[in-house]
Each structure stands twice: as C-alpha cells, then as structure tokens.
Amino acid sequence: MLNYFEDLANRYDVPIQNVISIALNRYGIICQSVDDNRLRFNLKILGEERPTFFAVCVNTYLDSPFELKDGNLYLDGVAIGEVSNIEKDTCTSTYFRNNKKVITLNSNSRSKCIGCKFCGTYSLSEDDAIDFSTEDMVQEYFETLLIANNIPSMENIENITVCTGCFSNEDALVEHLLTLRRGTGNLGFNGSINYIGSQLRDYDKVKLLKDTIGDFGIYLTVEKFLEREKFMKREKASLTLDKARDLLEYSSSIGVTSTFLYILGLEDLETVKKYMNYFKGSINKFPIVQVFQDYTPEQERYRCDEAKDVEYYLKARRMIDEIFIDTELSPKLWECFRSLYHGKDSDVKVRKLKKCQEKN
C-alpha cells in the first residue's frame, strides 16, 4: 500500500503525507486496545516537523491498512508516524482549532441530532447539553473555558463557529447566535461568529445577524448533491440546491462569509464536478470538502464504487482546484480534520498559482 501511495503522490504532484492523510480518513484505523469507535489525536507523519490533528474512526473498516499501537501509526506493518494526545472523540460542547485561536461550539446538544445516514453524531457521547439561554450563562461558560485552557482573554480568539443542526426552530437559532454575541462581547470578543447548519434560511434573519454580529458567516451543510431525501433527515433535505445557492448568493452580496460543506465519497466525480460549478458563483469562501468516514461498518455501503480507492479523492482534489483556479478562494488547512489538503497553507497557494500560470 505504501508503494501505491507513493505512486499516487508522484502522479498527482502532492506530498506523500497528503496521500496518507486522505487514506487515513477514508480507511480509519485498527486499534486493538480501545473500544471506542472514534478517536482524536495529534499525528506527526515521518518527514514532517509538526504534528497534525486528526479525528478518525476506529475498528469500523476492518480492512484498514492503518494500525495504532504503542504510540505509533503503522501502515501495513511499517511505522509511519508518532501519535500523541489521544482522546475519545465526542460531541462535547467545545474544542479548539488553529492553535487555540478558533473555537468550535457544539452548543445545542449535537448528539440529539439524528437522521442523516452518513453521520456518526448519534453514536457519540450524549454528555453535551449545556445551557446557553442567557448572556450571563454564555459569559460564565467562556470565563471557565479560558481559565481551563490558559487563554488570557477572549481578545485572543479570532472566531467562534457554532456547529449544530438541531435547534427547535429558526427563531431559536437566531436568538442563540445573538445571545452568543452579547455574552462573548462582554468578555472582549471581537472576532467573527460562524454558523454551520441548514436551519438559517430567512433572508431578513440573515440580514439581522449580519447587522448585529458584524463579522458573520454561513456555512451551509449541503453534504450531498443528489438523492438528498434518501440520505438526510427531512428538515435538512428540504433545503433544495436551488434554495441553498440563492441563499448563499444573497448572503455573499451583503458581506456575509458564505460557503458550504460537502461530504466527498458518496457520489461519483461527474456529479461532484457539475454541482461544484453550480455553487461556484454563489460563495465567497472555498467550500469545506470532507472525506467520507465510516462511523459504523454498515456505512461503507453508502460509499460510491469510485470512492473506495484513494485515487478518487486525489482526482476530486485536482478537479475542485481547477474549478476554483480563477478565483481568489483557497482552503484553510486547519479548518477541516477530514480534508483533501495537508501541509502548509502556503503550499496550496503556490500550487494554485503554478496551475494558474500553466493555464494562462
């Protein structure tokens, strides 16, 4: 397998570490010493100076070539990296990204969000219910969070991303976002607030959030382009692609950071190409493309035939790069733990510039 990955790296002009990171997300790992089906950890792949944060499935794809044992990651029995800071991956309320400058807030009990076939939220910890109904509660929570993580002030935080799909209704979601802004603002937070989900659809409410929050972002959970009603819960699937594109186009026009999330591996490359082009003109931020993971062994049957091979993801990466080559949009590598990209932001920009020069 390592020889195959090296061949792919050469053919697609990406570092071998990038191929390994994609494969790690696609296959997950085998680990005989744990019962959990999902782990988070830092992985320093051989040849790299710094570790990268991963959240992957464990023992759900039994043919995985990766094994975690004694603090090392093995590929077909060959040690390829050092693993540290291993912890169970749950739906608990908060975790950090980008050297603790960015907070992901699972603030509405994500473990109770059930219905999408390709998701694994339902299989994670339910110990994630925290009351954020008043700005005082928000303020108290973040004061405790800062102390626990040795962060001097909320002024050190660049953005907060609310990641959830299960508020009781759109009004409750909007009120939560406004309460979050007031509560964190009392602590000196001046960064952006982003929403990941599909419940925010009313243009007037989007405008209200933009006017009140200021630096606001919408990351729509499109997830899948075709047969959405078969794979997604009814409320989520009711946001049609046309409605999603129109909402993103409107949001972009009023200065809201606008993009969408997509799970790569459920659909063939022609479908991916068609709808990436469809959404291209409506967003002002590079789409967040996630490699499909098997939270349970049964979910492997949802993966399309093309996507069973790691090369599919490299073809998709090249194709998506080419679609967005004439834009200023590039992925932020810290933003997605299941990414097509691995390494340094500058590496992506240099490769993109090189392709643009070749095209012209």
Salt bridges, closest charged atoms under 4 A:
ASP7 OD2 - ARG11 NE 2.94
ASP36 OD1 - LYS88 NZ 3.80
GLU48 OE2 - HIS342 NE2 2.72
GLU87 OE2 - ARG40 NE 3.11
ASP89 OD2 - ARG38 NE 2.39
ASP89 OD1 - ARG40 NH1 2.78
GLU135 OE1 - ARG182 NE 3.17
ASP171 OD1 - LYS205 NZ 3.40
GLU175 OE2 - ARG182 NH2 3.11
ASP211 OD2 - LYS207 NZ 2.86
GLU223 OE2 - LYS236 NZ 3.08
GLU227 OE2 - LYS230 NZ 3.26
GLU267 OE2 - LYS224 NZ 3.41
ASP294 OD1 - ARG303 NH2 3.20
GLU300 OE2 - ARG26 NH2 2.88
GLU300 OE1 - ARG303 NE 3.02
GLU300 OE2 - LYS308 NZ 3.59
GLU311 OE2 - ARG11 NH1 2.96
ASP321 OD2 - ARG317 NE 3.96
ASP321 OD2 - LYS355 NZ 3.34
ASP326 OD1 - LYS280 NZ 2.86
GLU335 OE1 - LYS285 NZ 2.97
